[in-house]
Amino acid sequence: MPEAPHVPEGVDISMPTPARIYDYMLRGHNYFDADAHAAEQILSVAPEIRDAAWSNRGFHQRAAAWIARQGIRQFIDIGSGLPTVGNTHEVVQRIHPDARVVYVDNDPMVELHSRALLESGGTISVICADLREPDTILDNSDLRALIDLSQPTGLLLTGVMMFVSDASDPRGLVSRYIHALVPGSYLSLSHLTDDFKPPAAAEGFRAVFDTATEHMYFRSKAEVARFFDGLELVPPYDGAKPELTFTGVWGAEDPELADSEGSRWLYCGVARIP
Ligand SMILES: C[S@@+](CC[C@H](N)C(=O)[O-])C[C@H]1O[C@@H](n2cnc3c(N)ncnc32)[C@H](O)[C@@H]1O
């Protein structure tokens, strides 16, 4: 493990967090022993999870770029994770140098490590908040300073809704965010599934999060599809029907080659808000 990262005040490093486990999977540097241990436990039951993490990150980036190419210049990235290679603003500002991105995450490590990004000419904000409180996020003055909700917006919810239990009404929450956006906005969402996985591997993977700051919930294709109810899904690649697919396959030049065991842990889709 590289040099231990700075511990922000109030951060419990003994309990693994989704952001830091994901950082370990992506070979970042902002995790602690408890996160590395949790990640290794996951890899021991499902070795392809590192590939799953990369495939999710690849989808996140390809989808954000695709949305930007539809003319979208402002993005709300919820459950944004620790800064990594190819952050959302880097991806979309390649297309629109003036694009604005608001990052939202409930892990205080994300806010701390994202502060350096704020140098990027006033086009970025980082908010430490829980997506289960949509009004707090949508009314946040930093968000409102960068995002004009009367204009089309890209809403990115990749790899995050699986940390929201049914009791917290995940579909109602997504719907609340969507209703705050104008027609012509886009949603990008990915979500873990165990539809194609051996029950023992899925349960071993899920159970690791019983020891973490957030529990984790797999959802079936039909359950993930419901997040897109009333929206216009876009075809995931040239020649495809508009439908959900696996993260590796979305936007792939060769979908057959891009299909992998890791990628099959996550459904994803991009949809236009009518
Ligand atoms: C697996 S990472 C995904 C990061 C990034 N969206 C991506 O797809 O590459 C999940 C992120 O969601 C964040 N998260 C989990 N539950 C959350 C909640 N209730 N509110 C805000 N963020 C949350 C975690 O802290 C973590 O950074």
The ligand as a MOL file (V3000), in Angstrom:
LIG
                    3D

  0  0  0     0  0            999 V3000
M  V30 BEGIN CTAB
M  V30 COUNTS 27 29 0 0 0
M  V30 BEGIN ATOM
M  V30 1 C -18.9280 2.7330 -6.4710 0
M  V30 2 S -18.6650 4.4460 -6.1830 0 CHG=1
M  V30 3 C -19.1300 5.1060 -7.7730 0
M  V30 4 C -18.3340 6.3240 -8.1720 0
M  V30 5 C -18.6810 6.9120 -9.5370 0
M  V30 6 N -20.0640 7.3580 -9.5850 0
M  V30 7 C -18.4440 5.9380 -10.6500 0
M  V30 8 O -19.4230 5.3610 -11.1630 0
M  V30 9 O -17.2880 5.7230 -11.0430 0 CHG=-1
M  V30 10 C -20.1070 4.8580 -5.2010 0
M  V30 11 C -20.0650 6.2430 -4.6140 0
M  V30 12 O -21.3660 6.5710 -4.1180 0
M  V30 13 C -21.2260 7.2390 -2.8860 0
M  V30 14 N -22.4850 7.0820 -2.1190 0
M  V30 15 C -23.0080 5.9470 -1.5840 0
M  V30 16 N -24.1720 6.2020 -0.9690 0
M  V30 17 C -24.3990 7.5400 -1.1180 0
M  V30 18 C -25.4430 8.4240 -0.6890 0
M  V30 19 N -26.4790 7.9610 0.0240 0
M  V30 20 N -25.3510 9.7340 -1.0000 0
M  V30 21 C -24.2910 10.2030 -1.7250 0
M  V30 22 N -23.2770 9.4190 -2.1560 0
M  V30 23 C -23.3200 8.1040 -1.8580 0
M  V30 24 C -20.0460 6.5780 -2.2230 0
M  V30 25 O -19.4730 7.3880 -1.2080 0
M  V30 26 C -19.1270 6.3610 -3.4160 0
M  V30 27 O -18.2600 7.4430 -3.6020 0
M  V30 END ATOM
M  V30 BEGIN BOND
M  V30 1 1 1 2
M  V30 2 1 2 3
M  V30 3 1 2 10
M  V30 4 1 3 4
M  V30 5 1 4 5
M  V30 6 1 5 6
M  V30 7 1 5 7
M  V30 8 2 7 8
M  V30 9 1 7 9
M  V30 10 1 10 11
M  V30 11 1 11 12
M  V30 12 1 11 26
M  V30 13 1 12 13
M  V30 14 1 13 14
M  V30 15 1 13 24
M  V30 16 1 14 15
M  V30 17 1 14 23
M  V30 18 2 15 16
M  V30 19 1 16 17
M  V30 20 1 17 18
M  V30 21 2 17 23
M  V30 22 1 18 19
M  V30 23 2 18 20
M  V30 24 1 20 21
M  V30 25 2 21 22
M  V30 26 1 22 23
M  V30 27 1 24 25
M  V30 28 1 24 26
M  V30 29 1 26 27
M  V30 END BOND
M  V30 END CTAB
M  END
